[in-house]
Amino acid sequence: MATDYDAPRKNEDDAEQDSIQELQTRRSDKSSGVVDEDETEAAEGFELPGADLSGEELAVRVLPRQADEFTCSSCFLVHHRSQLAYEKKGQMICTECAA
């Protein structure tokens, strides 16, 4: 945007009046702050680079639960016996869920 340096400058009183007028104009336009954008629609169109993992195969060796491990009845994660907080009615709870 070009600036005209030869144009007369406004003093502070003029600037205050202009800003008051602008505020009154904005105040009357109540729909100016409303954004009509569907968040889910915007998120569907956004794709991270390299995020398509459909052709990838993961090779992870899964081991069965060992004798010194238990499955927490709350979070369903397998923990070592040292993380057992308590056992009540056959349900074992880990220290993280008990906290």
C-alpha positions in Angstrom: 0.0 0.0 0.0 1.4 3.4 -1.0 1.8 6.1 1.6 1.4 9.7 0.8 4.0 11.5 2.9 2.8 15.0 1.6 -0.7 14.6 3.0 -1.5 16.6 6.2 -1.1 14.6 9.4 -3.9 14.2 11.8 -3.5 15.4 15.3 -4.3 13.3 18.4 -7.9 14.8 18.7 -8.7 13.7 15.2 -7.3 10.3 15.8 -9.4 9.8 18.9 -12.6 10.9 17.1 -11.9 8.5 14.3 -11.3 5.6 16.6 -14.5 6.3 18.5 -16.4 6.4 15.2 -14.8 3.2 14.2 -15.8 1.5 17.5 -19.4 2.7 17.2 -19.5 1.2 13.7 -18.1 -2.1 14.9 -20.5 -2.1 17.8 -23.5 -1.8 15.5 -22.2 -4.7 13.4 -22.7 -7.5 15.8 -22.1 -10.3 13.4 -18.5 -9.2 12.6 -17.0 -11.3 15.4 -18.9 -14.5 14.6 -17.0 -17.1 12.6 -19.1 -19.8 10.8 -16.5 -22.5 10.2 -17.1 -26.1 11.0 -14.1 -27.4 12.9 -14.6 -31.0 11.8 -14.8 -30.0 8.2 -11.6 -27.9 8.5 -9.8 -30.8 10.2 -10.8 -33.3 7.5 -9.1 -31.1 4.9 -5.9 -30.8 6.9 -3.4 -33.6 6.3 0.1 -33.9 7.8 2.9 -34.5 5.3 3.9 -38.2 5.4 0.9 -39.2 7.5 -0.4 -41.9 5.2 0.7 -45.1 6.8 -1.7 -47.4 5.0 1.1 -49.2 3.1 3.2 -49.7 6.2 3.5 -53.0 8.0 4.6 -53.1 11.6 6.7 -56.0 12.8 6.3 -56.2 16.6 6.8 -59.3 18.6 4.0 -59.7 21.2 4.8 -61.8 24.3 2.2 -63.4 26.4 1.8 -62.1 30.0 4.6 -63.4 32.1 4.3 -65.1 35.6 5.5 -61.9 37.4 3.0 -59.6 35.6 -0.6 -58.8 36.0 -3.3 -57.0 34.0 -4.8 -53.9 35.7 -8.6 -54.1 36.0 -8.9 -50.4 35.5 -6.6 -49.4 32.7 -6.1 -52.9 31.2 -2.4 -52.5 30.8 0.1 -55.3 31.7 2.3 -54.2 34.7 5.0 -55.9 36.7 4.0 -57.3 40.1 6.0 -54.5 41.8 3.3 -52.0 40.5 0.4 -53.8 42.1 -1.4 -51.4 44.5 -4.0 -53.8 45.8 -6.1 -56.8 44.8 -9.8 -56.7 45.8 -12.3 -59.5 44.9 -9.9 -60.9 42.2 -9.4 -57.5 40.6 -5.9 -56.2 40.5 -5.3 -52.4 40.4 -2.0 -50.8 39.5 -0.4 -48.0 41.5 -1.1 -45.4 38.8 -4.9 -46.1 38.8 -5.0 -46.3 42.6 -3.5 -42.8 42.9 
